[in-house]
Amino acid sequence: MAEEFTADRQEAANVSRDLKSIRAALDGGKTGALDARTGSEKVDDAMRRFFEESSDNRERMDQLLERAAGLLDALVEGTGTLDGSLADSLSTGQRSA
């Protein structure tokens, strides 16, 4: 069964890093349109209203990005630990009788 499961640890680490970068760019959904300066008061007001009304979705997205990055980090760490433990237990060495 083990041969059916593979994980590219480096790719998982890369995706986790990318998700953290996206999350940081979104700043936890706390900034954005509140500081809108488009030159049009109507457009600025519309952007502020949209931003205020969509805060639940931004907060949820922040939580999901954090969770996904955490799961990938755990995958990378867990598989590394497992690989190391298996390698240690399977290594050949001098044993005293």
C-alpha positions in Angstrom: 0.0 0.0 0.0 2.9 2.4 0.7 3.9 2.3 -2.9 0.5 3.9 -3.8 1.1 7.0 -1.7 3.7 9.5 -2.7 4.3 13.1 -1.7 6.6 15.6 -3.2 7.8 17.3 0.0 9.5 20.2 -1.8 6.4 20.9 -3.8 4.3 20.8 -0.7 6.7 23.3 1.0 6.5 25.5 -2.1 2.7 25.6 -2.1 2.6 26.3 1.6 5.0 29.2 1.1 2.8 30.5 -1.7 -0.3 30.3 0.4 1.4 32.2 3.2 2.4 34.8 0.7 -1.1 35.2 -0.6 -2.4 35.4 3.0 0.1 38.1 3.9 -0.8 40.0 0.7 -4.5 39.9 1.8 -3.4 41.1 5.3 -6.0 39.0 7.0 -8.8 40.9 5.2 -8.2 44.0 7.3 -7.0 46.5 4.6 -7.9 47.3 1.1 -10.8 49.4 -0.1 -11.1 51.2 3.2 -8.3 53.5 1.9 -9.8 53.7 -1.7 -8.6 56.7 -3.6 -9.8 56.4 -7.2 -10.5 60.1 -7.7 -14.2 59.5 -7.8 -16.2 59.8 -4.6 -18.9 57.5 -5.9 -16.4 54.8 -6.8 -14.6 55.2 -3.5 -17.9 54.9 -1.6 -19.0 51.8 -3.6 -15.6 50.2 -2.9 -15.9 50.9 0.8 -19.4 49.5 1.0 -18.4 46.4 -0.9 -15.3 45.9 1.3 -17.4 46.3 4.5 -20.1 43.9 3.3 -17.6 41.2 2.2 -15.5 41.1 5.4 -17.0 37.7 6.5 -15.7 36.2 3.2 -12.3 37.7 3.6 -12.0 36.5 7.2 -13.0 33.0 6.1 -10.5 33.0 3.2 -7.8 34.1 5.7 -8.7 31.1 7.9 -8.7 28.7 5.0 -5.4 29.9 3.7 -3.9 29.6 7.2 -5.3 26.1 7.7 -4.1 24.8 4.2 -0.6 26.2 4.8 -0.5 24.6 8.2 -1.6 21.2 6.9 1.0 21.3 4.2 3.7 22.3 6.8 2.6 19.3 8.9 2.8 17.0 5.8 6.3 18.2 5.1 7.5 17.9 8.7 5.7 14.5 9.3 7.0 12.9 6.1 10.5 14.1 6.9 10.4 12.7 10.4 8.9 9.4 9.1 11.6 9.1 6.4 14.3 9.8 8.9 13.0 7.2 11.4 12.6 4.6 8.7 16.1 5.2 7.4 17.5 5.0 10.9 15.7 1.7 11.7 16.6 0.1 8.4 20.3 1.2 8.3 22.8 -1.6 8.6 25.3 -1.4 11.3 27.5 -3.4 13.5 25.5 -5.1 16.2 27.0 -6.8 19.2 25.7 -10.3 20.0 
